Amino acid sequence: MTYAKKHLGQHFLKNKAKLRKIVDALELKRGDVVVEIGPGRGALTFPLAEKCKELDCKIIAIEKDKELASELKEKFKDNKNVEIIEGDALKEIKSQISNLKNVKIVGNIPYYITGYLFRIIGELERKPFLIVLLIQKEVAERVCAKPPKMNLLAASVQFWAEPKIIGYVSRKDFSPAPKVDSAIIKLSPKCSFSHSQECWNEQNKQNADNYYQFIKVLFRQPRKTAVNNISKFKNLNMTKEKLVEKLAGLGIKENARPQDLSVEQIIALSTLFS
């Protein structure tokens, strides 16, 4: 058996009930394509494969570890519903799903790549229909944060998806056990960023680019007021008094800090400076 490699952040989930919960959360339907990030030894891949056999779904499992990828190819060599790809999911995911429909993403994600993975998915013009990930508990709670705990990560992800924590997983449920607990997070991409062609256009893309530039400025100094941070935005062409008036029109007080704002208010603010 291949041992976990610390430099790849490998912690294999062994709790079968939690594995079933992840599979159920994908809400698999006939014809779906499931992209699994980092299948490891296949603990999640096996129950997924059973479900996909019933529904004629396909699994594309991307494993960076050469030894594990080789083992998985041998384990699933007779399963036509499962394709094992040796490679870095962060580099492969865009090309793997670009021409596919009914895509869903799942994975037990190494903690060190979580933020980068969200960024990659967020930049895809065609989002998967559903994303279910096992990630660090603290990160999951940050992603799902609401005012008065809004943060840059939450604002980034909630722009394109509705996140929800659907379960927690103890560190004891992994082998080897990590130093922190985990959470299962389910992300439902919003219509305007889905696979549906009519939901994506150049205006949406422009709004997205502007939004991401805006929140970097808004949350650059989270202890300061939103007014002070926004006043440093390069596309701002108004006095501070006018800015305060604009914020008031969105129900935002002059002394409000970035963490006090809802994602809806942040989106509305970003469109003022496009």
Buried (B, 14 or more C-beta within 10 A) or exposed (E): EEEBEEEBBBBBBBBEEBBEBBBEBBEBEEEBBBBBBBBBBBBBBBBBBEBBEEEEBBBBBBBBBEEBBBBBBEBBEEBEBBBBBBBEBBEBBBEBBEEBEBBBBBBBBBBEBBBEBBBBBBEBEBBBBBBBBBBBBEBBBBBBBEBEEBBBBBBBBBBBBEBBBBBBBEBEBBEEEBEEBBBBBBBBBEEBBBBEEEBBEEEEEEBBEBBBBBBEBBBEEBEEBBBEBBBEBEEBEBEEEEBBEBBEEBEBEEEBBBBBBBBEBBBBBBEBBE
